[in-house]
């Protein structure tokens, strides 16, 4: 069996919500630093499901980072 380019896409597609959630958590502020770290740990420890849960419930708690 040979490796095709679409195998990589199929393997990485379920991880997309996790990668996006980590990026979103890192670039937004939360009410407390502990909440931010709790979401980050949750998304990292429970990869696919954690990312999906953050998208539906955690984004409401995040606010844009104050720019200078």
MOVEN-V218237 format. One line per field, one symbol per residue. phi: phi as a letter, one per 20 degrees, with the letter a starting at -180 (. if undefined). Layout:
BEGIN
phi=???
END
This chain:
BEGIN
phi=.eedfffffffegfegffffffffffececgcfffffffffffffcgffffffffedfffeecgffee
END
